[in-house]
Amino acid sequence: MKIVQQLLIGVVLAILCPALAIELKNWRLETSEKVSQSGGVISSPSYDDSKWYPVTVPSTVMGGLVENGVYPDIFYSKNLQKVNSTQFDVPWWYRTTFRATPGKTCWVLFKGINYKANVFFNGRKLSDIQQTIGTFRYFSFDLTQYLVESENVLALEVFRPSDLPFPSTNYTAIDLAITFVDWAPYPPDQNMGLWKSVELHETGPVSLQYPMVATKLSGPEHAHLTVLIEVTNRASLPSVSGILRGSIASINCTFQKEVRLNQGQSLQVIFDNATVSCLNVKHPQLWWPWQMGDAKLHHLNLSFVINGQVSDVHETRFGIREMSSELTSMGYRLYRVNGKPILIRGGGYSPDLFQRTDAKRMRQEMIYVRHMNLNAIRLEGKMENDDFFNIADEMGLLVMPGWCCCDAWQHWDIWTQDQFEISRKSLQSQIARLRIHASVLVFLYSSDELPPIQVEKNYLTVFPEEHWPNPILAAASQATSPLTGMTGVKMTGPYSWVPPIYWLQDNDTYGGAYGFLTEGGPGENPMTFESMKRTVPQGKLWPINDEWNYHCGNELGEFGSLKWFIPPLNARYGAAKSAEDFTQKSQLAAYEGLRAMYEAYSRNKYTSTGVIQWMQNNAWPENIWHLYDWYLNPSASYFATRSACEALHIQYSYTDASIWVVNSMYESQSGTFHAEAEIMTLDGKVLHRTVKHFWEFDSDSATHVFTLPKIDLPMTYFLHLVLYREDAHDSETLSENMYWLSTKADVLNWDDTNFFRTACSQWADMTALQNLPHVDLTSQGNWKESQIEGMERYNVEIHNPSPFVAFFIRVRLIDTATGQDILPILWNRNYISLLTNTSATLTADFELDIPRSRVQHIVELFNNISGKQ
């Protein structure tokens, strides 16, 4: 894996000589219940805030209280319930101080205030709650005329939003803020506060913001660029004139334009390729999603010069790429990057429950996304910060931002003119700041429902005004807008666990592998046993109880428990006898569910055009909707996804026993290939073996290689698939896949289907897996040199000397001093099976901040855990 260098995250965002942008991180926080003075007094230099909570902004109020130890172990057990949410019914104060450079134009930019605030500076009120309102709006204030030579004081009185998705008949939720819908319990403060960064800018009279470089391709060898930058006159003079200069060194292009601005005027200045010839680029180095090519980024440098003096400079990165979409002949939404079709395979991303941001963790999670062989991330109403999009740009990941469902963003029938205005300005802020990012594929300006015409018209004016260069989508659901036509996507579920056959059996009605599923998946996904022990008290680990249920989304939603998951798990694998038994069987169900979904969508491309697993991750420790848990523990669903989406993959179809090879690379693969299938009993006896030979797999293709014959089979059996390539000297295993199957079919009851689940009238019977014989594996660990900068590598060589199948083997690395898993971690494979007298080497790459002597590997397998307690 190619790992991009860490972003430089610190107090100084960018030193743009002679301009300066500083992130104001160090603030003080206090409830208004303890502060009786006015904003004018609080924002005076003499005010004593020494007894307030010190917080690092960005920080919601709850985030700040947790930072100060007011609520320790907040995600453990039911500790979150102990927080008194009424304390947030009153406003909370944020206060900070700074020194300014004399002679500069000084202005402050707030990138996220939730939900409204009175803003004070050096004893003066700059704005009130009627003006500074809207979670996703950017606000800037000129401070120049009020600056003092000593400490300057900025203070905000912040008010929480009223925005709750439950109950669905809630008509008091009118604030266009943040909710987690049914993803998690409500944050007690509803994420009130300075939830995004605050920047102090020192420039000359004219500042530069919100650049864009749009690309139009005429074939892969010719790119036509358009450069835009927003120029603002912040001076008190009636007008200002100067020269706007720009350069892109990688294409040897420079350009400039004289600009005149009236007092307070902001102007979008455009350099068009029709007038700037060097913006027409031959043989451009394009930006690609990581599986299609290099995510090449170029540097754009802009400056504004007044009478020979630089007023402001702006440097940014951009990609030369063109995003487009179309409806296929079947009416399905297909996306293209630089003209090439792409099957979107991704997950829905959740921020931390208290909006705590960490660039290092963001990078780790995006490394996970790539490691799972996914290419996209969907953001539903949780607009991540610039670090997130910068990392996605670097790593070649596609991002699908958009508004949220179910809350005030879709309570259109109670919108007033205020909501229309706030929603429009929120969209303006987000579109202006996102348009530079190469990673952004599409903006979804609604989620579950099509907005009314007047709302959609309100949104549609923004995109051309802000020169949005990418596709837009009216809803994440199947709908037809009178203004923009068919969405070509669906969100027909499921959100609860369904058997593997679901994804290919449904081919025209629900969430099956056709079209573009913007959210859905096999739902419940209990954490691993070790993660459960970190979340639930020992005495509450078994049997399943309210502690488990509290970590199952939002109890006011359709879930809030494992009630839909336990019956099929018991029927298919046998009733669990312990928490360890239950979590291990749950991993089996998660693996086969996620693998089947991604495999089905991959096999059916481009009848299927995209799938977003709901979800990629969680806001806090949960037993539903994730590919890895909040602790960054990659469980079975992670490795099922990694396997199903690998570059060249052999797979089984549950509906007709056909075997396919999916090539996800954009180059054909040639050589001597062997596709092998072995059907075997649970004790490893081979009942049937098929081998077929191939010499080429077309680029971006799915190839039917053979169909398994109908033979007499036991109730439960294994299917082992291998794809390998031979040359004159050696053979290389390219893909290996183990299925556990039953002659008793899962029978879906399509008449008992709703938006989140499909019932079954009969479940497969794989309870015999509980009786697999005990297997004693041998293993040996050794250190190797990692190919990833900053990481260590540890290999675990495993051998199965027994005459039985060693099933569902998992290897962990732990710190012997704490007993905790070493996380995050990148295993090349895991949850594997070994046939009799076979071996495998599992490789882990990870950052290590403890002595090597404390690292120990643990080998677990289904044979030795399940059903034995």
Secondary structure, DSSP 8 states (H G I E B T S, - for coil): ---------SSEEEEETTEEEEE--EEEEEEGGG--S-HHHHTSTT---TTSEEEESSEEHHHHHHHTTSSTTTTSTTGGGGS-GGGGSS-EEEEEEE---TTSEEEEEES--BSEEEEEETTEEEE-TTTSB-TT--EEEE-GGG--SS-EEEEEEEE-------STT-----------TTSS---TTTT-EE-S-EEEEEE-SEEEEEEEEEEEESSTTEEEEEEEEEEEE-SSSSEEEEEEEEEEGGGTEEEEEEEEEETT-EEEEEE-TTT-GGGEEES---B--TTTS-B--EEEEEEEEETTEEEEEEEEEE----EEEEE-TTS-EEEEETTEEE-EEEEE----TT----HHHHHHHHHHHHHTT--EEEEES----HHHHHHHHHHT-EEEEE--SSSGGG-GGG--HHHHHHHHHHHHHHHHHHTT-TTB--EES-SSS---HHHHHHHHTHHHHTT--S-EES-SSS-EETTTEE---B-----S---TTHHHH-SSSSSSSSEEEEEE---B----HHHHHHHS-GGGSSS--HHHHHTSS-TTSS-SSSTTTHHHHHHHH---SSHHHHHHHHHHHHHHHHHHHHHHHHHTBTTEEEEEES-S--SSS-SBS-SB-TT--B-HHHHHHHHHTSSEEEEE-TTT-EEEEEE-SSS-EEEEEEEEEEEE-TT--EEEEEEEEEEEE-TTEEEEEEE-------SEEEEEEEEEEE-SS-EEEEEEEEEEEESS--EEEEEEE-SS-EEEEE----GGGGG------EEEEEEE--SSTT-EEEEEEEEE-SSS-EEEEEEEEEETTT--B--S-EES--SEEE-TTEEEEEEEEE---S-GGGEEEEEE-HHHHTT--
